[in-house]
């Protein structure tokens, strides 16, 4: 998000070719002046408490940055659970996520300007020297053009911007001679070959050493890119041109933006998610403000702020009008089809849209910003973090949370605009949750599952680049920062670019191409700073009055899909369209409606397509509910004290941890280690949680053997070396096809990597206590008070535990199984070894008609889905021969008959366009 000059020029009319200072002041919409308006509402926070929270942010940054430098540098990122660096090619591939890694010390470069914002100028100077000495940009590695631009090029430019500022002040960086800028220029030229397309849209990936298309480049065959990937270049590329005088960078970025603007859908003024870089055809025609599009809108408005080109503001306002007309359904922001914007494309939202309230603040549209932000905050209060995706009825859709900063960003800008101390309390909550649930001895770990509290061995560079920057600025006073933050604009990665670039090296022609394509409504363009009395009426409780109706939107309300119903559906007394949740196969009227869908008109075709999408999602949800959710193994003994939570697979037998109290105990390895015969060391596992290796016999047999030896629980560790919950789907342990009611203890499954953490802890500390539960529990304050005061000790201990490559001396090792960890759920016969059901979670934004996990945010909500689930459970109980994962749903036969119709509807839509 962006931060620009505040209280200058309020109410003044701004000509279209205004000086940069006046343009910047206008675009910022007088945020500083607005702050003084709010004098009541939430209880004010004392300066002492704000300083205390600011110091806490500094300590948290030191913990994250210090552990990266100690355990990971010069690797791109820190793996905080195993206390080592993530080096591309040396760890299992995570797919597109790894495209951000280029073996160029990503986290260090991304953190440069954060060091200055946090007043760590000496550390900044040391970091710059390390970048100049160690970083190589000529690596034979394929990277994302988008990620490399916003993180590395942006990081170098942000570092350069503050380096020259410090040099001018005369105390630090006196030796600096634009070295970071020269590196940025080198990187810029390495990215330019990606733009070698007929459209001017860049390829999504490029080889830093060999460029595009060459055999050794291993890239250049892609045809599609996301809108944000092509439309989030102008700030960094224009800044590079303005700093160096090389106009080619800004020219290429402008050409890409011009092409996207030209290809927008003319009737709706919306853009799709992905586009063909050669033809300009939209590949995915859904449109929203989240993943795939988000920063395209952000950069249109900020390009106007930074460059003073009013055509960018006109484009932004045109898009913004369409967003508020079609996508905004306060407090929700739902994707729609670009050609049929009254038709929702999906019934869930992704976490990246959390930036949008902050952008609305910059626009000056405060009310919807407050509404959406409050809705997101209620979801966070329910689950401690914002799930990667959640549905319109506030169910968890994707449970991951990679410590994204977008919500903190919007919180900062809402406080900046309103001065409402409520947002300071929101920031305080974010700090508490990070320390309580994400902090581990070697940094901060991403959440693998917000429902269980389990961790992922991941700490992305954007966590240091953005999260700590926004949180510190939220609590800081102006005098706490050594430079004037109002003189800079934030990129989408929160890197700082000076506003004076607007008048530097202006050699780019500013042809206004906007008006060539659309009739502009003058009322949509505000060329003056809004009157704060209009933004904020004379009611000091204005923001509170907007938030209040949303306080219980998650906890006490169970809306069934807040989806727009077209006005046409209700004309002349017409009935609303049939919804999948209401459909009854025994209702003749419903069957008659189904026959008409798609046969009479385009409106009926829309109803049919939407109904099928809802039906597929409903069926997917019911099938997902048959699968057990993940469980958690939490290490509660010293020096972990509950801060390390491992994702565990459940068992379809034994004690159900979701219905009974968690099991807590010390762990002990069984002998034989595979647990396939009577244990020879029952005294060692008596009253403890037994560790067993997968293989050679069935899970239920292992459970019975350790239970007979007196174990109170069991953890099965995968025998496939290197397997990890980060890359493999959730693993469920099935029974043996017989009655397993005799198994009374809880059983959980850990992949090899997670199991190794426990085994290494045993080697280091001997006594290791864990908690088996359905969700990670709060840490024990009394135990944590006994912890060593120095986090350095924790880091060293954890490093010794997790980084050692020596094998624990275990007897009777089982041989690896032939079955794949990545297999989909299937019915296995009792003769199969270690029966398993495997759930494959989706990690990326994908087609809305695909299957996704959906779990209720509020356990008290009951609806049709629960009734159907209970019905299927009853059917299974009455027929013990029914295989796991093969239960037949009442609507399966209907869906099977409609599979071909889906393609027909899509073809009909294509022909219509």
N, C-alpha and C positions, 0 to 999 in steps of 0.2 A: 504494500500500500504506500501511499504518498503522503509526504509532509512538506508543505511549502509555506512561504511567508504569510503572516497572519493579518494584522490589523490595519494594513495600509490601504488607503483608497476606498474605504467603505462608502457605498452609495454612488460612487463616481461612474459615469458612463465610460466604457472601455472601447475605443476604436478597434477595428479589426487588425490594425498593424500597430498595436500599442508597444511601448517599451517593455522589456522583459520583466522589470520589477512590478509594473502595474498588472501585467498579464498574470504573473505568478500570484500576486496578492488576490486578484479576482478569482482565479481558479481555486485557491485555498478556501474561499468563501468565509473569510474572517473568523477562522476557528478560535483565535485568541480572544476576540471580542465576545464571541458567543460564550466563552468560558465564564465570563463575569456575570452572565445573566442568571445562572443557576446558583442561588444562594441558600436554597432550602430543599427539602426532600429527604434523602437518606442522611443519617447522622454523619457529620463531617469527621474525617480522619485526621488525627493530630499530626503535626509535622514530625514528632518523635516516632510515631508508628510508621509513617511513610519512610522515614530514614532507616528504620529498622528493617522494613521489608526490602528497601533498596539494597541494603547491605547483605541481606539474605540472598538476593538475586546475584550479587557479586560473588558470594561464597559458592553458590550453585554453579556459576560459570567456571570458577576456578576448579571445581571438582570435575566438571566435564572436560574442560580444555586441558587441565593439568594431566588427567589420565590419558587423553589422546596423545599429548606430547611425550608422556613417559612410556606408554605401552604400544602405541600405534605408529607414530610418526617415523618415517616419512610415508607410510601407507595412506590411502585416501580417507579411510574412515576407521573408527574404533569399533571393535566388537566387545561390548562392555561386560558380557557374561563370561567370556573366555579371556578377557584382558589381553587382547592382541589386535594387530591391525588387519583390516580386510584388504587383501591384495587380489586384484582381479586375476582369475586363472588358477589361484591357489585354493579357492573356496568353491563349493558347489554353486553352479550358476543359479541366479534368482531371476533370470529372464531380463525383461526390459529395465528393471530396477538397476541392474549393474551397468547400464549404458551411461550412467552418471560418473562412473569410475574410469579415470584415464591415466592412472599412475602418475598424477601430478600433485600429490599432497592436497587433495580437495578440501579437507576440513580446515587446514591451515589457511589456505587462500580465502575460503569462504568466511573465515573468522576475523580477517584483518581489520576491517573498519569497526567491528564490534568491540575490539580491544580499545579503540580510541573513544567510542561512545561511553564505554565503562571506565574511562579515565586510566586505562592501563597503558600509558604512553611508552614506558620503558619496555614492556612486553611487546608492544607494537613494533618498536624499533628492532628488537631482537627477531621478531617474526619476519619482518621484511628482509632482514639479512639472510635468514634461513631460506626464504623463497628464492632470493636471488642466487644463493649458493647451491641449493639442492634441487630445485624444481626443473624438470625437463619436459618441454612441450612437444618433443619430436618422437613420441613413442608410437610403436606399431600396435595401436589399439583402436578399435572402433568405438566411438562415443556418440552420444546424443548431441545433436547441434543445439537443441533447446536447452538442455541441462548445462552443457559446457558454456553456453552464452550467459545464462543468468547466474551461474555459480562461479565459474572461473573467470570469464571475461569481466563480468560484473564485479567480482571480488577484487581483481587487479585494478580496475578503474576506481572502485570505492577506496581501495588502499592508496592509490595515487592521489585521489582528491584530498584525503586527509593528511597524506604525507606532505604535500605542498602547503597545506594550511598550517601544519605544525612547523614547517621550515620558516614560513613567514613570521611566525610568532617568536622565532629566534632562540628556542631552547632545545628542541629536539630535531632530529632528521637534518642537521646542517650539512651532512655529507650527501644527502639525497640529490640525484641528478636525473630524475624521470626514468629510473630503471624499470619500475613497475609498468609505466606507460609503454616502454619499448617491448616488454614482454606481452602486454595486451595487444599491441600492434602486430607482433609476430603471430599471436593466436588468432587475431582477426583475419589475417591473410590465410591461415590454415583452414578457416571456416568458409572462406569465399567460394571454393569449388563446389560446395553444396548447392549453390544458387544456379548452377549450370543446367537450368531447365527452361523449357519454352515459356512457362508461365511466370518464372521468377520466384516461385515458391521453392524453398530449399528442400533438399533431401532430408529425411529425418535423422540420418546418421552419416558420419564421415570418419575416415581413418586419419588420425593426426599426422601420420608419416606419409601415407601414400594417397590421401585424398579420396576421390570417387572413381568407381568403374574399373580401375586397373585391377588385374587379377589378384595382385597382392593386397589390394585394399579390402577385399572381402565385403564390400558394400557397394551401393549404387544401383541396386536392382529394385529397390522399393518403389512403389507407385503412389502410396498414400501417406499423408501426414495429418496431424491434428491441427485444428485452427489456431489453438494457442501456440503450438510449436512454430508455426510460420508467422504468427502475428505478435510474438513477444520478443522482438529483436530491436525495435526502433530506438529504445532508450540507450542501450549499451552501444549499438552500432553508431548512432548519431553522436553520442558522447565521444566515442573513439575518433570519429571524424572531426569533431569540434576541437578536441584536444590536440590532434596531430596535424590537422589541415588536409588529411587524405579523405577526399569526399566520397570515395567509392563505397565505403561501408554504409553511410547514411543513404546513399542512392539505392543500394541493394535492399535495404530494410524497407525503405519507402515503396519500392516497386512491389514487394511482397504484400504490404498493407493495401496498396492500391488494388491489387488483383483480388484480394479477399473482399474488399468493399464492392468491387464490380460484380463478384459472384454471389453476393447476398441474395436471398430470395426477395424479389422486388415487392410482392404484395404484402409480406409480413415484416420485411426488413430484418429478418433473423438469418443467422448463419448456422450451418451444421457442425457436427463434431469433427468429422474427418473429410478430407478433400483429396481428389486425385491431383498430384503435383504436375501432371503433364496436360491433362484435358480440362481441369477445373471443375469436373463433375463432383457433386457431393456424394460421398460414399456412405456416410451415416448422416441421415437427414433429421435426426433429433437435435434439439437445441435447448440449452439451459445456460446457467451461469457457473456451473461446476467444472469438473474435470474435462479437459479437452478444449474448452473455450475460455475459461475464466480470465486469464491474464491478457487475452486479446482485447477485451473490453477495457480492462485496467490500463493498458498501454495507449489506447486511443486518447483517454482523458489525460494521462500523464504526459503524453507527447505534446499535447497542447500546453500544459504547464511548463515543461522544460524548453520547448522549442518555439513557443509563441505562434504556432501555425493554427489559425482558427478553423481550418478544414478538419483537423482532427477532432475538435470540439463538436463541430456540426455532425460528424459521423457518429461520435459517441452519443450525442443527444438523440439522434435518429434511432440508434440501436436501443438506447435506454427507454425510449417511449414504447418500443415494441416489447421490451422485457416486462415493463410494468403493465402493459396491456394484456399480454398472453401468459408469461411465465410466473409472474408474481401473483400468489394467492395467499396474502398475508395470514399467518406468518411464514407460509411455505413458499418455496421456489421450486416449481416442478417443470421438468423437461416437456417440451411439446414437439410436434412435427412442424418443420419449417413451412411446408406447403399447406398444412391443415393445423394452424396454431391453436384452434379451439379443442384439439384432440391431444390429450396427454400421452406422452411417449412411454412413461414409466411411472411407477407408484412408489418410488424411493428417491432419496436425495443423498449425494455424497458429501463428505466432510470438506472438500475443497471450496464449496460455496460459502464457507464461513468467512471468507474474505469480503464478501459482497456488502455487508453492512458498513464496513470501513470505506469502501468505494462510494457508497451512497452518502456518507458523511462528506467526502470530498466534493461530491456533486451538490450537496446541500439539501438532500431529501432525507430528513432526519426520522420522520415517523416510521416508515417501513424498516429503516435500519434498526430502530429500537425494537420493533416487533420481532424481526427475524433473529436478532441477537438474543433476545430473551428466550425465544423458543429453543435455540441452540443451548443456551445456558441451562435450561431445565433438563435437557437430555444429558448434559454433562453432570449435573448434580445427581442424576439417577445412576450413572455408570462411571463417574470419576473422570472420564475422558470422552471425547466425541468419537463414536464408532465411525469407521471408514465409510459406512453407508447405513442409513436407517430409513424405514418406510414412513408413509404418510400417517400411519396410525402408531408411529413411534416404536416400532419393533426393530431390533438389531438386524440389519441386512448383511453387512460384513463386519466382523467383530474386531478387526485389527485397528490399531492406532499407532502410527509411527512417530508420535510426538510432533504432530503438525502444529505450526504456529499461527495459522490463519485466524483462529478465534481470539487469540491474544492480540493480534494485530487490530481486529475490529474493536476489541475492548479498549485499546489505547486510543483509537481515533474517536470513539464515542465519548470517552472521558475528555479528550482534547476539545471536542466540540461543545460539550454540555457542562463540564465541570461538576457533574453529578457524582458525589462520592460513592454511590452505589457501584460504579464501575471499578473503584479501588478495591471494594470488597470482592468483586468478581476476580480481579487479579490476584488478590490474596488467596482465594480458593484455588486458583491455578497453581500457585506456588506450593501450597500445602499438598495438593494431589501429586504433583511431580515428586516432591520429597518423600511422600508417604508410599507411593505405589510404583514409581518408575526409578527411583534412585537405587543404585547397586554399588558395591565397593569400587568398581572401576568406571563409574560414570552414571549415565542414565540409559535405561534399556527401553526400547519400544515395547508396546503392549501387543502380545500375540492375540489375546482375546480379552476384551474389556469385561466380559461376563465372569471369567474365572480369575482375572488378574495375572495371568501367565505372561511371561516375558519373551521377547525375541532378541536374539543376539545382534542388535542393530542400534546404532546411534548415528542418524543421518547428519550430514554437514549443515543442513538448513536449521537444525535445532540450535546450533551455536550462532549461525548467521542471523537468525530472526527472533527466536523465542526470547533469548535473554536481552536482546536489544529492546524489544517492545515492552517487556516487563520492567526493565530498568527505567526506561523513559516514562512509563506509567506513573512511577512513584517519585521520580526525580524532579527537583525544582530547577529553574533555569540556571541558577548559579552552580548547580551540581555538575553541569556539563561544560567542558573547557572550550567549546565553540558554540556558535549560534546554529542550532539545528534547523531553524526556520530558513536558513539560506540554502538548504539542500532538499532534494526530492528522493524518496525511497523507490528503488526498483522493486520488482515483484519478489526478489530475494532479499529485500531490505538493505541493499547496498546504496550508498549515498553518492549522489551526483550533484554538483553545484549548479544553482540556477543561473549563474552568470554565463553558462554555456550558450544561453539563448542568443547572445549578441556576439559570440565568438565564431570566426570562420564561417560566416553565413554565405556559402557559395551554392547552396541547393536552391533551385527554383521552387517556388511554392505555388504551383498551379493548383487552383481549387477544382478538383475533379468531382467534388461532392454534388454540386448542383446539377451536374450533367445527367444524373441518374434519378433524381427524385425531386418532387415538389416539397419544399421545406416549409414547415409551419413555424412562422416567426415566434409564436407564443411559446415554442419549445426551447428557445434559446435565451438564456439569461446572461446578458453582457454586463451586469452590475452585481456587486456583492449583495446578497440577500439581506434584507433588514432582519436583524436578530429578533425583533419583536414579532416578526412573522414566523420565523423558524421556531421560536420559543415564546409562546404567549406569556402574558403577565402572570401566569400561574406557575409558581416555582415547583409544583408537583406534577408538571406536565408529563415528564418522562415516566414518572411513577404511575400516572393514570393510564399510560399506554401499556406498561408492563403488567399491571395488576390482572387484567383478564387472562393473561397467559401463564400465571403462576402455577396453575394446576393442569396445564394442557397435557402434560405427560403423566403425572401421577394419578389423577382422578378422572381422566377422560380416556375413553377407548374408541376414538372415531374410526370408522371402518373405511379408510381410504378417502381422504378429502380430495376428491377429484372433480374438476369442473364439469358441469353438465351444460351442454350447449343451450343457448336461449331458444334455438329452433325447436328443441325437444318439447317445449311447453307452449308453443304457439297454438292457438285455437283449441285449447283444452287437451292437446295431445299428451299422452302418457310419457314419462321419462323412459329412456332406453333400458332394456333388461340388463341387469348386472349379474356377473357370474356368481356372486355370493348368494343371490336370491333365486337362482335357477333351481327348478325342481323338475326332474325328468317325468314325473307323473302328472304334471300340470299341462293339460292340452293347450292352454293359451300360450304357455312358454314355448312349447314345441312349434306352434304356429309362427311365433315371432322368429324362431331360429330359421324356419324355412324361408322367410321373407328377407332375412339379412343378406345384403349384397345383390338381391335380385331386382329391387325396385328403383333405387336411386343411389346417388353418391353418399347421401346422408345415411341410408341403411347400410351401405358398404362400410362407412366409418364405424357404425354401431357393431357390425359383424367383426371387424378387425379388432376393435377394442375388447369385445366380449371374448374372443379367442385368446387374446393376450392375458386377460384377467383369469380365464379358465386355466390356462397353462401355469400361470403363477400360483393359482390356488392349488392345483394339483402338485406342483413342485413343493409348495410349502407343506402340504400334508405328507409327502414322501420324506421331506427333510425332518419333519417332526418324529418320524419313526426312528431316525438315527439319534443316538444319545449324544448330548453335547460334550465338549471336552471337559476334562477335569484338571486339577492343579496339584502339583507336588511342590510344597513350599519348605525351604530349608530354614528352620527356626533357631538352630543352635549358633553359637559364636563361630565366626565373626559375621554371620549372615543376618541373623535376627529377623528372618522373614523377608529380607529384601530381594532374595532370588526366588523367583517363581517359575517353575518349569511346566510347559504344556504337556499334559498326559492324556493318553487315550483311555476311554472307559472300557469296562467289561460288561457283557450282557448277562452276567451272573454275579452272585455274591452280593455283599451289602451295597445298597444304592446310596451313594453319598449325597444325592440331592434330597433324600427323604430322611436321612439320619444324621446325627452329629458327626463331625469330621473325626478322623482317626489320627492320633498323634503318638509318635513313638520313635525310638532310636532304630537305626537300620543295621542289618547284619546280613552278610552273604551266606547263602545256603550251600551246603555240601551234600550231594553234588550240586554244582552251580546251575545245572539245567533243571534241577528240581523234578526230574522224571522218575525218581524212585524214593524210597523212604530215606529221610534225611539222616545223615551220620553225625550231625552236630545239632541235635534238637536243643541242647542247653544254650547254644549261641543265639538261636532265633526265638526262644521262649519269651513271650511278652514283647517281642519286637516286630518291626516290619521287615520281612524277608526280601532280599534281592535275588532275583532269579534271571537266568539268561533264556532268551527265546530259543526254541529249537528242540527237536528230537521227540517231543511228545506234545500232547494237547494242553491248552491253557488250563482247562478245568482240572486235569490231572495234576499239574503243578500246584494249583490252588489247594487241592485236597491234601497233597503231601506236606505243604508248609503249614496248613491249618492243623493237621494231625500232630505236627511238631510243636504246636503252641503259638505260632505266629499270630499277630493281631491284624496283619495286612500283608499285601504282597506287591512288589513292583517288578514287572517283567521288563528287562532291558534288551533291546533289539540286538541281534547278533550280526546284523549287516553293518560293518564298520563304516562310519562316516554318515550314516543316515541321520536326518534332523527334521524336526517339526517345521523348520524354516522353509524346507523345500519339498517335503513329502506331505501327502494328504493325511488327515486325521485317521488314526488306526484304532479300530475297535476289536476287542477280543471276544470271539464267539464261544458258545458252549460246545459240548461234545455230542450234541444230538440226543442226550439223555437228560434225565431229571437232574438239575443242578441245585435244587433247593437245599441240599445238604451243605453247600458252600455258604458260610455266614460271614466271611471276612471280606473287606474291600480289596479289589485287585485293579491296578492301573498299569498302563504300558508307557514306557519311555523309549524314544529313539536313542540311537547310540550316542549322539552328541550330548543330549541332556543327561543320559545315564552316566556318561563319563564325568560330568560335573560332580555327581554324588560320589562316584567311586574315588575320584581324586581327593574329595573332601575327607573321605574315610582314611585314605592313606596319610593325609596331612594331620588330621585331628583325632582320628580313631573313633571318638564319640560324635556321631552326627545325628541330629534329631530332625525329623521332617513331619509335615502336616499333610495328610491326604484329605482333599475336600473338593467340593464342586466349584468353589470360588475361593481365591486367596483371601485370607483373613488379615485384619489389621495387625500391625506389629505389636509385640508386647512391650509397652513403654518401660516397665521395670527391667526387663532383660536388656533393652537397648541402652538404658542408662549405665549398664555395666560395661558397655562397649568402650574400646580405647578411644580417647578424644581425638586422636589424629586419624583423619581419613587416609593418610599415607600408609598407616599400618594395615588398614583394611585392604587397600589396593595391593600391597605387597603380599599379604596372605592369600588373597583371592588369585593373584597371579601365580603363586606357587601351586595353588590347587588346580587351576584350569589350564595352564599353559604347558604343563609337563607332558611329554610324549611317551613316558614309560608306561608299560602295561601293568595293571594290578595282577598279582600272582593268584590266579584262579584255577581251580581244578575242574576236570571233566567238562571242558568247553564243548558246547554244541556246535554242530556244523551249520553253516548258513542254509536257509531254506531256499528252495527254487522259486517260490512265489514272489511276485513283485510287490514292493511297497506301494507302488503307484496304481495298482489295479483298482477298478471300480467295484462297488459293493456287488457281491454275488453270493449265491447259495452254495455252500460247500458241504460235501458229504462228511459224515462222522469219520470216515477213513482218512480225511485230509489232516495233515499235521498243523497245529496252531490255527484253527479256523479263525477267520478275520473278516470284518467288514470295514471298508475303507471309504472315507468321505473326502471328496476332492474340493476344497474351498476355492472360490474364485478370488484371484489376487488383483485383478485389473478391471477397470471399467469396461463392460462388454454389452452385448446386445440385450435390451430389456426383456427379450423373450427367453433368455437363457435361465437355467435354474440357479437360484441363489438361496443361501441360508437365511432364514428369517426367524428370529426369536423374539418373543414378547418382552418389551421393556417393563411391563407391569404384570406381575404374576396374578393379580386379581382379576384381570380382564378375561371374560369368557365369551366365546362367540361360536360361530358355525364350525370354525376350524377345530376347536377343542371337542365339539360334539362328534365330528367325523373321526377324530383321532380316537376318542373313547370307543366309538363304534367298531373301529378296526381292531383295537386292542381286545375287545370282547370277542370278536370273531377269531382272533388268534388264540385266545385262551381256550376256546371251544374246540380248536383243531390243532393239537400239538405238532402235527406234521407240516404245518405251514412254515416255509423257509424264511429266515430273516431277510428283510429287504424285498420280499416278493409278494407282499400283501396287495390284493387287488382293490383299487379305489372305485367307488361308484361311478366316477366320471371318466375312468380310463377308456371305456369303449367309445364314449363320445369324442374324446380327444383323438383317438386313433382314426376315427372317421373324418376328422377335420384336418389332419396333417397336410393333405394335398390342397385343401381350401386355403391354407395360409399362403402358400406360394401363389395361388390364383389371385388372392386379394392384393398381394404385393405387386404382381404383374399388372393388375388392373390400375393400381396407383401409378405405376411407371408409365403405362400407356396414357393415362389421363394427363400426366405432366408433359 
